[in-house]
Amino acid sequence: RRGALAEQERDTIKRKANEFVTAKKAEWARQQEELRAQLAARDARIAELEARLAQAEALIGPVGAPEPEQHPQHPQHPQPEQQPQQQP
């Protein structure tokens, strides 16, 4: 009788452990798919932003490039007038 009860308890523990493992595997698979989808969306957004940056750089030059030097003899690039500094 005690042996039968021990076997039944063992079988119950095994069944619950298998159910737990199965549920965790399904949860991990869902999480993996969600993360993969997030990565794909992020990669798509990065590609979109890189394409927009390339278009902008083609129009105005690379970001961080020095401004073209402004010469007074070129009216299309006038230098800003400097205000004389006032003494307090």
Phi and psi in radians as a Rosetta constraint file:
Dihedral C 1 N 2 CA 2 C 2 CIRCULARHARMONIC -1.135 0.35
Dihedral N 2 CA 2 C 2 N 3 CIRCULARHARMONIC -0.632 0.35
Dihedral C 2 N 3 CA 3 C 3 CIRCULARHARMONIC -1.123 0.35
Dihedral N 3 CA 3 C 3 N 4 CIRCULARHARMONIC -0.706 0.35
Dihedral C 3 N 4 CA 4 C 4 CIRCULARHARMONIC -1.155 0.35
Dihedral N 4 CA 4 C 4 N 5 CIRCULARHARMONIC -0.701 0.35
Dihedral C 4 N 5 CA 5 C 5 CIRCULARHARMONIC -1.157 0.35
Dihedral N 5 CA 5 C 5 N 6 CIRCULARHARMONIC -0.694 0.35
Dihedral C 5 N 6 CA 6 C 6 CIRCULARHARMONIC -1.130 0.35
Dihedral N 6 CA 6 C 6 N 7 CIRCULARHARMONIC -0.721 0.35
Dihedral C 6 N 7 CA 7 C 7 CIRCULARHARMONIC -1.130 0.35
Dihedral N 7 CA 7 C 7 N 8 CIRCULARHARMONIC -0.711 0.35
Dihedral C 7 N 8 CA 8 C 8 CIRCULARHARMONIC -1.128 0.35
Dihedral N 8 CA 8 C 8 N 9 CIRCULARHARMONIC -0.751 0.35
Dihedral C 8 N 9 CA 9 C 9 CIRCULARHARMONIC -1.108 0.35
Dihedral N 9 CA 9 C 9 N 10 CIRCULARHARMONIC -0.737 0.35
Dihedral C 9 N 10 CA 10 C 10 CIRCULARHARMONIC -1.051 0.35
Dihedral N 10 CA 10 C 10 N 11 CIRCULARHARMONIC -0.790 0.35
Dihedral C 10 N 11 CA 11 C 11 CIRCULARHARMONIC -1.106 0.35
Dihedral N 11 CA 11 C 11 N 12 CIRCULARHARMONIC -0.663 0.35
Dihedral C 11 N 12 CA 12 C 12 CIRCULARHARMONIC -1.141 0.35
Dihedral N 12 CA 12 C 12 N 13 CIRCULARHARMONIC -0.766 0.35
Dihedral C 12 N 13 CA 13 C 13 CIRCULARHARMONIC -1.110 0.35
Dihedral N 13 CA 13 C 13 N 14 CIRCULARHARMONIC -0.755 0.35
Dihedral C 13 N 14 CA 14 C 14 CIRCULARHARMONIC -1.067 0.35
Dihedral N 14 CA 14 C 14 N 15 CIRCULARHARMONIC -0.760 0.35
Dihedral C 14 N 15 CA 15 C 15 CIRCULARHARMONIC -1.107 0.35
Dihedral N 15 CA 15 C 15 N 16 CIRCULARHARMONIC -0.792 0.35
Dihedral C 15 N 16 CA 16 C 16 CIRCULARHARMONIC -1.133 0.35
Dihedral N 16 CA 16 C 16 N 17 CIRCULARHARMONIC -0.681 0.35
Dihedral C 16 N 17 CA 17 C 17 CIRCULARHARMONIC -1.114 0.35
Dihedral N 17 CA 17 C 17 N 18 CIRCULARHARMONIC -0.757 0.35
Dihedral C 17 N 18 CA 18 C 18 CIRCULARHARMONIC -1.114 0.35
Dihedral N 18 CA 18 C 18 N 19 CIRCULARHARMONIC -0.697 0.35
Dihedral C 18 N 19 CA 19 C 19 CIRCULARHARMONIC -1.106 0.35
Dihedral N 19 CA 19 C 19 N 20 CIRCULARHARMONIC -0.718 0.35
Dihedral C 19 N 20 CA 20 C 20 CIRCULARHARMONIC -1.094 0.35
Dihedral N 20 CA 20 C 20 N 21 CIRCULARHARMONIC -0.842 0.35
Dihedral C 20 N 21 CA 21 C 21 CIRCULARHARMONIC -1.081 0.35
Dihedral N 21 CA 21 C 21 N 22 CIRCULARHARMONIC -0.749 0.35
Dihedral C 21 N 22 CA 22 C 22 CIRCULARHARMONIC -1.089 0.35
Dihedral N 22 CA 22 C 22 N 23 CIRCULARHARMONIC -0.759 0.35
Dihedral C 22 N 23 CA 23 C 23 CIRCULARHARMONIC -1.138 0.35
Dihedral N 23 CA 23 C 23 N 24 CIRCULARHARMONIC -0.732 0.35
Dihedral C 23 N 24 CA 24 C 24 CIRCULARHARMONIC -1.150 0.35
Dihedral N 24 CA 24 C 24 N 25 CIRCULARHARMONIC -0.703 0.35
Dihedral C 24 N 25 CA 25 C 25 CIRCULARHARMONIC -1.072 0.35
Dihedral N 25 CA 25 C 25 N 26 CIRCULARHARMONIC -0.714 0.35
Dihedral C 25 N 26 CA 26 C 26 CIRCULARHARMONIC -1.152 0.35
Dihedral N 26 CA 26 C 26 N 27 CIRCULARHARMONIC -0.724 0.35
Dihedral C 26 N 27 CA 27 C 27 CIRCULARHARMONIC -1.103 0.35
Dihedral N 27 CA 27 C 27 N 28 CIRCULARHARMONIC -0.776 0.35
Dihedral C 27 N 28 CA 28 C 28 CIRCULARHARMONIC -1.130 0.35
Dihedral N 28 CA 28 C 28 N 29 CIRCULARHARMONIC -0.654 0.35
Dihedral C 28 N 29 CA 29 C 29 CIRCULARHARMONIC -1.120 0.35
Dihedral N 29 CA 29 C 29 N 30 CIRCULARHARMONIC -0.725 0.35
Dihedral C 29 N 30 CA 30 C 30 CIRCULARHARMONIC -1.099 0.35
Dihedral N 30 CA 30 C 30 N 31 CIRCULARHARMONIC -0.783 0.35
Dihedral C 30 N 31 CA 31 C 31 CIRCULARHARMONIC -1.091 0.35
Dihedral N 31 CA 31 C 31 N 32 CIRCULARHARMONIC -0.713 0.35
Dihedral C 31 N 32 CA 32 C 32 CIRCULARHARMONIC -1.059 0.35
Dihedral N 32 CA 32 C 32 N 33 CIRCULARHARMONIC -0.779 0.35
Dihedral C 32 N 33 CA 33 C 33 CIRCULARHARMONIC -1.123 0.35
Dihedral N 33 CA 33 C 33 N 34 CIRCULARHARMONIC -0.709 0.35
Dihedral C 33 N 34 CA 34 C 34 CIRCULARHARMONIC -1.088 0.35
Dihedral N 34 CA 34 C 34 N 35 CIRCULARHARMONIC -0.755 0.35
Dihedral C 34 N 35 CA 35 C 35 CIRCULARHARMONIC -1.158 0.35
Dihedral N 35 CA 35 C 35 N 36 CIRCULARHARMONIC -0.692 0.35
Dihedral C 35 N 36 CA 36 C 36 CIRCULARHARMONIC -1.099 0.35
Dihedral N 36 CA 36 C 36 N 37 CIRCULARHARMONIC -0.712 0.35
Dihedral C 36 N 37 CA 37 C 37 CIRCULARHARMONIC -1.133 0.35
Dihedral N 37 CA 37 C 37 N 38 CIRCULARHARMONIC -0.717 0.35
Dihedral C 37 N 38 CA 38 C 38 CIRCULARHARMONIC -1.106 0.35
Dihedral N 38 CA 38 C 38 N 39 CIRCULARHARMONIC -0.730 0.35
Dihedral C 38 N 39 CA 39 C 39 CIRCULARHARMONIC -1.120 0.35
Dihedral N 39 CA 39 C 39 N 40 CIRCULARHARMONIC -0.729 0.35
Dihedral C 39 N 40 CA 40 C 40 CIRCULARHARMONIC -1.107 0.35
Dihedral N 40 CA 40 C 40 N 41 CIRCULARHARMONIC -0.732 0.35
Dihedral C 40 N 41 CA 41 C 41 CIRCULARHARMONIC -1.142 0.35
Dihedral N 41 CA 41 C 41 N 42 CIRCULARHARMONIC -0.722 0.35
Dihedral C 41 N 42 CA 42 C 42 CIRCULARHARMONIC -1.118 0.35
Dihedral N 42 CA 42 C 42 N 43 CIRCULARHARMONIC -0.772 0.35
Dihedral C 42 N 43 CA 43 C 43 CIRCULARHARMONIC -1.101 0.35
Dihedral N 43 CA 43 C 43 N 44 CIRCULARHARMONIC -0.669 0.35
Dihedral C 43 N 44 CA 44 C 44 CIRCULARHARMONIC -1.137 0.35
Dihedral N 44 CA 44 C 44 N 45 CIRCULARHARMONIC -0.716 0.35
Dihedral C 44 N 45 CA 45 C 45 CIRCULARHARMONIC -1.140 0.35
Dihedral N 45 CA 45 C 45 N 46 CIRCULARHARMONIC -0.725 0.35
Dihedral C 45 N 46 CA 46 C 46 CIRCULARHARMONIC -1.081 0.35
Dihedral N 46 CA 46 C 46 N 47 CIRCULARHARMONIC -0.774 0.35
Dihedral C 46 N 47 CA 47 C 47 CIRCULARHARMONIC -1.079 0.35
Dihedral N 47 CA 47 C 47 N 48 CIRCULARHARMONIC -0.722 0.35
Dihedral C 47 N 48 CA 48 C 48 CIRCULARHARMONIC -1.086 0.35
Dihedral N 48 CA 48 C 48 N 49 CIRCULARHARMONIC -0.801 0.35
Dihedral C 48 N 49 CA 49 C 49 CIRCULARHARMONIC -1.155 0.35
Dihedral N 49 CA 49 C 49 N 50 CIRCULARHARMONIC -0.663 0.35
Dihedral C 49 N 50 CA 50 C 50 CIRCULARHARMONIC -1.127 0.35
Dihedral N 50 CA 50 C 50 N 51 CIRCULARHARMONIC -0.671 0.35
Dihedral C 50 N 51 CA 51 C 51 CIRCULARHARMONIC -1.145 0.35
Dihedral N 51 CA 51 C 51 N 52 CIRCULARHARMONIC -0.741 0.35
Dihedral C 51 N 52 CA 52 C 52 CIRCULARHARMONIC -1.133 0.35
Dihedral N 52 CA 52 C 52 N 53 CIRCULARHARMONIC -0.676 0.35
Dihedral C 52 N 53 CA 53 C 53 CIRCULARHARMONIC -1.115 0.35
Dihedral N 53 CA 53 C 53 N 54 CIRCULARHARMONIC -0.740 0.35
Dihedral C 53 N 54 CA 54 C 54 CIRCULARHARMONIC -1.089 0.35
Dihedral N 54 CA 54 C 54 N 55 CIRCULARHARMONIC -0.691 0.35
Dihedral C 54 N 55 CA 55 C 55 CIRCULARHARMONIC -1.125 0.35
Dihedral N 55 CA 55 C 55 N 56 CIRCULARHARMONIC -0.775 0.35
Dihedral C 55 N 56 CA 56 C 56 CIRCULARHARMONIC -1.124 0.35
Dihedral N 56 CA 56 C 56 N 57 CIRCULARHARMONIC -0.740 0.35
Dihedral C 56 N 57 CA 57 C 57 CIRCULARHARMONIC -1.123 0.35
Dihedral N 57 CA 57 C 57 N 58 CIRCULARHARMONIC -0.603 0.35
Dihedral C 57 N 58 CA 58 C 58 CIRCULARHARMONIC -1.137 0.35
Dihedral N 58 CA 58 C 58 N 59 CIRCULARHARMONIC -0.565 0.35
Dihedral C 58 N 59 CA 59 C 59 CIRCULARHARMONIC -1.453 0.35
Dihedral N 59 CA 59 C 59 N 60 CIRCULARHARMONIC -0.719 0.35
Dihedral C 59 N 60 CA 60 C 60 CIRCULARHARMONIC -2.093 0.35
Dihedral N 60 CA 60 C 60 N 61 CIRCULARHARMONIC -0.060 0.35
Dihedral C 60 N 61 CA 61 C 61 CIRCULARHARMONIC 1.749 0.35
Dihedral N 61 CA 61 C 61 N 62 CIRCULARHARMONIC 2.909 0.35
Dihedral C 61 N 62 CA 62 C 62 CIRCULARHARMONIC -1.108 0.35
Dihedral N 62 CA 62 C 62 N 63 CIRCULARHARMONIC 2.543 0.35
Dihedral C 62 N 63 CA 63 C 63 CIRCULARHARMONIC -1.185 0.35
Dihedral N 63 CA 63 C 63 N 64 CIRCULARHARMONIC 2.331 0.35
Dihedral C 63 N 64 CA 64 C 64 CIRCULARHARMONIC 1.549 0.35
Dihedral N 64 CA 64 C 64 N 65 CIRCULARHARMONIC -0.052 0.35
Dihedral C 64 N 65 CA 65 C 65 CIRCULARHARMONIC -1.271 0.35
Dihedral N 65 CA 65 C 65 N 66 CIRCULARHARMONIC 2.588 0.35
Dihedral C 65 N 66 CA 66 C 66 CIRCULARHARMONIC -1.127 0.35
Dihedral N 66 CA 66 C 66 N 67 CIRCULARHARMONIC 2.583 0.35
Dihedral C 66 N 67 CA 67 C 67 CIRCULARHARMONIC -1.138 0.35
Dihedral N 67 CA 67 C 67 N 68 CIRCULARHARMONIC 2.547 0.35
Dihedral C 67 N 68 CA 68 C 68 CIRCULARHARMONIC -1.088 0.35
Dihedral N 68 CA 68 C 68 N 69 CIRCULARHARMONIC 2.474 0.35
Dihedral C 68 N 69 CA 69 C 69 CIRCULARHARMONIC -1.152 0.35
Dihedral N 69 CA 69 C 69 N 70 CIRCULARHARMONIC 2.366 0.35
Dihedral C 69 N 70 CA 70 C 70 CIRCULARHARMONIC -1.718 0.35
Dihedral N 70 CA 70 C 70 N 71 CIRCULARHARMONIC 2.255 0.35
Dihedral C 70 N 71 CA 71 C 71 CIRCULARHARMONIC -1.980 0.35
Dihedral N 71 CA 71 C 71 N 72 CIRCULARHARMONIC 2.432 0.35
Dihedral C 71 N 72 CA 72 C 72 CIRCULARHARMONIC -1.099 0.35
Dihedral N 72 CA 72 C 72 N 73 CIRCULARHARMONIC -0.461 0.35
Dihedral C 72 N 73 CA 73 C 73 CIRCULARHARMONIC -1.367 0.35
Dihedral N 73 CA 73 C 73 N 74 CIRCULARHARMONIC -0.120 0.35
Dihedral C 73 N 74 CA 74 C 74 CIRCULARHARMONIC -1.848 0.35
Dihedral N 74 CA 74 C 74 N 75 CIRCULARHARMONIC 1.816 0.35
Dihedral C 74 N 75 CA 75 C 75 CIRCULARHARMONIC -1.131 0.35
Dihedral N 75 CA 75 C 75 N 76 CIRCULARHARMONIC -0.406 0.35
Dihedral C 75 N 76 CA 76 C 76 CIRCULARHARMONIC -1.296 0.35
Dihedral N 76 CA 76 C 76 N 77 CIRCULARHARMONIC -0.209 0.35
Dihedral C 76 N 77 CA 77 C 77 CIRCULARHARMONIC -2.231 0.35
Dihedral N 77 CA 77 C 77 N 78 CIRCULARHARMONIC 1.110 0.35
Dihedral C 77 N 78 CA 78 C 78 CIRCULARHARMONIC -1.211 0.35
Dihedral N 78 CA 78 C 78 N 79 CIRCULARHARMONIC 2.548 0.35
Dihedral C 78 N 79 CA 79 C 79 CIRCULARHARMONIC -1.480 0.35
Dihedral N 79 CA 79 C 79 N 80 CIRCULARHARMONIC 2.495 0.35
Dihedral C 79 N 80 CA 80 C 80 CIRCULARHARMONIC -1.182 0.35
Dihedral N 80 CA 80 C 80 N 81 CIRCULARHARMONIC 2.479 0.35
Dihedral C 80 N 81 CA 81 C 81 CIRCULARHARMONIC -1.269 0.35
Dihedral N 81 CA 81 C 81 N 82 CIRCULARHARMONIC 2.430 0.35
Dihedral C 81 N 82 CA 82 C 82 CIRCULARHARMONIC -1.673 0.35
Dihedral N 82 CA 82 C 82 N 83 CIRCULARHARMONIC 2.285 0.35
Dihedral C 82 N 83 CA 83 C 83 CIRCULARHARMONIC -1.423 0.35
Dihedral N 83 CA 83 C 83 N 84 CIRCULARHARMONIC 2.365 0.35
Dihedral C 83 N 84 CA 84 C 84 CIRCULARHARMONIC -1.129 0.35
Dihedral N 84 CA 84 C 84 N 85 CIRCULARHARMONIC 2.422 0.35
Dihedral C 84 N 85 CA 85 C 85 CIRCULARHARMONIC -1.355 0.35
Dihedral N 85 CA 85 C 85 N 86 CIRCULARHARMONIC 2.327 0.35
Dihedral C 85 N 86 CA 86 C 86 CIRCULARHARMONIC -1.576 0.35
Dihedral N 86 CA 86 C 86 N 87 CIRCULARHARMONIC 2.444 0.35
Dihedral C 86 N 87 CA 87 C 87 CIRCULARHARMONIC -1.439 0.35
Dihedral N 87 CA 87 C 87 N 88 CIRCULARHARMONIC 2.381 0.35
